[in-house]
Amino acid sequence: MNVLSLFDGMSCGQIALERTGIKVDNYFASEIKPQAIKVTQHNYPKTIQLGDVTKIKGCNLPKIDLLIGGSPCQDFSRANMERKGLKGGKSSLFMEYLRVVEEVKPSFFLLENVVMDFMDEMTITNYMKTRPVKINSSLVSAQMRERLYWTNIGPEDFDLFGNRESSIPQPTDKRISFQSVLSSGYADKIKSHCLHTSNGQTGKDPVKMWARYNTCRMDNLVFIDPSLDHQKGIRYLEQSELERLQTLPDGYTHILDIKKAHNLIGDGWTVDVIAHIFRFLPGIYKNHDKTEV
């Protein structure tokens, strides 16, 4: 199988393919962030890096069996007050994903993005010609993280007007608690807040940490004492704990310091959600008379 991953980041898709047991012949990655490329090449040195997505030409690539990617979400995110959608400087890169899909004509595709306003979702749906499946990472991890996945992988339904809809079933709830991913200390909630690049600051001033926690309620704090009294000590998540929230292998980002790793992990995919979707690939390949993977 030849795989092309746009906005590849640290190659969470490659981990998911490996975890699913799907054989990959060539993995082409489009990424421009040096730290992300560094982590990918450390863990998957055979990855073929293509650089800037705007420079990729389908005619220069072999037959692509699977195209994946999560185009930048900042202009769609409900946390962004402006929300310029496809007119925004970052989220407009979705059009590059669409261009590449049309150029390489992959057998299968997967596009990930945040839960967004209805009109933005329908705009992408019309371009992708399929309605997405919504999956919360809380089913397979210790964090709350809802995302949309537009894909032609797996089962499908059609509405009265013939519009396609992904019918991939929800993953089985593994009931993974926030507490269970901690190396030490205590959690004050069953699931962590969604991991972002902007939360989980690495400062160590407990007064500022607690003030921030009570103000934005987005940071994830660990309490030192089982009483959950912040005056008895609090800390931010360790690097391995951040990795576990995204169901990454322990130590996957160890070549980076925690601040750089946190930004990269917060940008990444929850691997086990992607693996759940990929588990529908082998049977589909057989049904389409493709080479068995």
SVG drawing of the C-alpha trace seen along z (x, -y; Angstrom):
<svg xmlns="http://www.w3.org/2000/svg" viewBox="-36 -38 52 48">
<polyline fill="none" stroke="black" stroke-width="0.4" points="0.0,0.0 1.2,-3.5 0.1,-6.1 0.2,-9.9 -0.2,-11.9 -0.8,-15.7 -0.2,-17.9 1.5,-14.8 2.8,-16.3 4.6,-13.6 3.1,-10.8 0.3,-9.6 -1.3,-8.1 1.7,-5.9 1.5,-4.7 -2.2,-3.8 -1.4,-1.8 1.3,0.1 -1.1,0.7 -3.7,2.0 -1.3,4.4 -1.6,2.9 1.5,3.3 2.8,0.0 5.1,0.1 5.8,-3.6 4.7,-6.4 4.9,-9.9 4.6,-12.7 3.9,-16.4 5.1,-18.5 7.1,-21.7 7.6,-21.9 11.2,-20.8 10.4,-19.3 7.5,-17.2 9.8,-15.9 12.5,-15.2 10.2,-13.0 8.8,-11.2 12.2,-10.4 13.5,-9.2 10.6,-6.7 10.0,-6.0 13.3,-6.6 11.9,-5.2 9.3,-8.0 9.6,-9.9 9.3,-13.6 7.8,-15.8 7.7,-19.2 5.2,-22.0 1.7,-20.7 1.4,-23.5 4.4,-22.2 3.1,-18.6 2.0,-17.5 0.1,-14.3 1.8,-13.5 5.1,-13.1 3.8,-10.4 3.1,-6.7 -0.5,-5.3 -1.7,-6.4 -3.9,-3.8 -4.7,-5.9 -4.6,-9.6 -4.9,-11.0 -4.6,-14.3 -6.0,-16.8 -5.9,-20.3 -5.3,-23.2 -8.3,-23.8 -7.7,-27.2 -10.2,-29.1 -12.9,-26.5 -12.4,-26.1 -15.2,-27.3 -12.5,-28.5 -11.6,-31.1 -13.9,-34.1 -13.3,-35.2 -13.8,-31.8 -13.0,-32.8 -13.5,-29.2 -12.2,-28.5 -11.4,-32.2 -8.9,-32.0 -5.2,-31.9 -4.6,-28.5 -7.9,-26.5 -8.0,-27.5 -5.2,-24.9 -8.1,-22.4 -8.3,-23.4 -4.8,-22.0 -6.0,-18.7 -8.9,-18.8 -6.6,-19.6 -4.3,-16.7 -7.2,-14.3 -8.4,-15.2 -4.9,-14.8 -3.9,-11.5 -7.4,-9.9 -6.7,-7.6 -8.7,-4.4 -9.4,-5.6 -9.2,-9.0 -9.5,-10.3 -9.8,-13.9 -9.9,-15.0 -10.9,-18.3 -12.5,-19.9 -16.2,-20.0 -17.3,-23.3 -20.3,-25.4 -22.9,-23.6 -22.3,-25.7 -18.6,-25.1 -19.2,-21.4 -21.6,-21.3 -19.2,-23.2 -16.5,-20.6 -19.0,-17.8 -20.1,-19.1 -16.5,-19.2 -15.7,-15.7 -19.0,-14.3 -19.6,-12.5 -20.9,-13.4 -18.4,-12.8 -18.5,-10.5 -18.1,-12.2 -15.9,-10.4 -14.9,-11.5 -11.5,-10.3 -12.8,-9.7 -14.0,-6.3 -10.4,-5.1 -8.4,-7.5 -8.3,-9.5 -9.3,-12.8 -12.4,-14.5 -11.7,-15.3 -14.5,-15.4 -13.4,-15.4 -15.0,-15.0 -13.8,-12.4 -14.7,-12.6 -13.8,-9.2 -14.8,-6.7 -13.5,-3.9 -15.9,-1.5 -19.7,-1.2 -21.9,-3.8 -25.5,-5.0 -27.3,-7.3 -30.1,-9.8 -33.2,-10.3 -31.3,-12.6 -28.5,-10.1 -26.0,-11.9 -23.3,-9.6 -22.7,-9.4 -20.0,-7.5 -21.5,-4.8 -18.3,-3.7 -19.5,-2.6 -18.4,-4.2 -15.3,-2.5 -16.0,-0.4 -15.7,-2.4 -12.4,-1.3 -13.3,-3.3 -9.8,-4.7 -9.7,-7.2 -7.5,-10.3 -6.1,-8.8 -4.9,-5.7 -2.5,-7.5 -0.7,-9.4 2.7,-8.2 2.0,-9.7 -0.4,-12.0 -4.2,-12.4 -6.7,-13.6 -9.7,-15.7 -11.9,-14.5 -12.6,-11.3 -11.4,-12.5 -8.9,-15.2 -9.7,-18.3 -9.0,-18.1 -5.3,-18.4 -4.3,-21.6 -1.0,-23.2 -2.1,-26.2 -2.9,-24.4 -0.6,-22.6 2.0,-25.3 5.3,-24.2 5.7,-26.9 6.0,-25.8 4.6,-28.7 1.7,-27.0 -0.1,-30.3 -0.2,-31.1 -1.0,-27.5 -4.0,-27.5 -5.2,-30.9 -5.0,-29.9 -6.7,-26.6 -9.7,-28.4 -9.8,-31.0 -9.8,-29.1 -10.6,-25.5 -8.6,-24.1 -5.3,-23.1 -4.9,-19.6 -3.5,-19.7 -2.3,-16.8 -2.7,-17.0 0.1,-15.7 -2.2,-14.8 -5.3,-12.5 -7.3,-15.3 -7.1,-17.2 -6.0,-20.3 -4.0,-22.5 -2.2,-24.1 -0.6,-20.7 1.0,-20.7 0.0,-20.6 1.9,-20.0 1.4,-19.9 1.5,-16.7 4.7,-14.9 5.8,-14.1 4.9,-10.4 1.4,-11.4 0.8,-13.7 1.7,-10.9 -0.7,-8.5 -3.6,-11.0 -3.1,-10.8 -2.5,-7.0 1.0,-7.4 3.7,-4.9 5.5,-5.9 8.7,-7.8 7.6,-8.6 8.6,-12.3 11.5,-11.8 14.0,-13.4 12.2,-16.8 12.0,-18.8 8.6,-18.8 7.5,-22.2 8.2,-21.4 6.7,-17.9 3.6,-19.3 2.9,-21.6 3.5,-18.7 1.3,-16.2 -1.5,-18.8 -1.5,-19.2 -1.6,-15.4 -4.3,-12.8 -5.6,-10.4 -3.9,-7.3 -6.4,-4.7 -9.3,-6.6 -7.5,-6.5 -6.6,-2.9 -10.3,-2.2 -11.1,-3.7 -8.3,-1.9 -9.5,1.5 -12.2,1.3 -9.5,1.1 -8.5,4.7 -12.0,6.1 -12.8,3.2 -9.6,3.9 -10.6,7.5 -14.1,6.4 -12.5,4.0 -10.2,6.7 -7.2,4.9 -4.0,6.5 -4.6,7.8 -2.9,5.8"/>
</svg>
